[in-house]
Amino acid sequence: TEVTITVDPLTVGGTLSSDATVCSRSNTGTLTLSGETGSVVRWESSTDNFVSSTNIVNTTTSLDYTDLTETTKYRAVVQSGVCSEENSAEVTITVDPATVGGTLSSDASVCSGSNTGTLTLSGETGSVVRWESSTDNFVSSTNIVNTTTSLDYTDLTETTKYRAVVQSGVCSEENSTEVTITVDPLT
C-alpha cells in the first residue's frame, strides 16, 4: 500500500503596510499583509511594544483600525499547514494627542504709542506654529513669525487682538483664546 507524506511549505509571516501617524480619536486606516506563506490565524495589537498583546479575531490579510487614542503596534500571526506560527513584521500607528489651543494671559489697556507688554500662552497641547494679530476683530489678520509661548508687543497705536495658533503633530491647528490690548488715545 502507499502512504502520502504531505509537506507544507515553511511559514513566512510576511510584511505589513507602512507605519502611520494619526490624530487621537479621529483616525482610520487599513493594514494590509503581503509576502506571507500560509494563512492568517489571527491579528495582535499592543500598546506596550508587545510586552503584552490583545488577540484580534480576523483571519483575512487586512485589518481596519479606527479612533485610536494611544500609539499601537499591530502584527499578523500566520501558519502554513502544520508548520509553526510566525509573526509578520510589526507596524506602528503613532497617535498624536488632539490639539488644544490654550489660554493667553489677560487683556490690557495701554496708552497709545508708548506701551509694552508680554503675552503668555498656557494650557496648550502641541507646538506654537505662529501668532496672529488683528485690528478688525479677526476679519483679517497678520501672521507673526514666532513659535514660542510668549509674544512681546510694543508701541501699539490702535486696539489690537492677539492669538496663538497651535498644532499637535498631524492633528489640525487650533487657535488659543484671544486677548485684546485696548489702546487709549493720548490725552
Buried (B, 14 or more C-beta within 10 A) or exposed (E): EEEEEEEEEEBBBBBBBEEBBBBBEEBEBEBBBEEBBBEBBBBBBBBEEEEEBEEBEBEEBBBEBEEBEEBBBBBBBBBBEEBEEBBBEBBBBBBBBBBBBBBBBEEBEBEBEEBEBEBBBEEBBBEBBBBBBBBEEEEEBEEBEBEEBBBEBEEBEEBBBBBBBBBBBBBEEBBBBBBBBEBEEEE
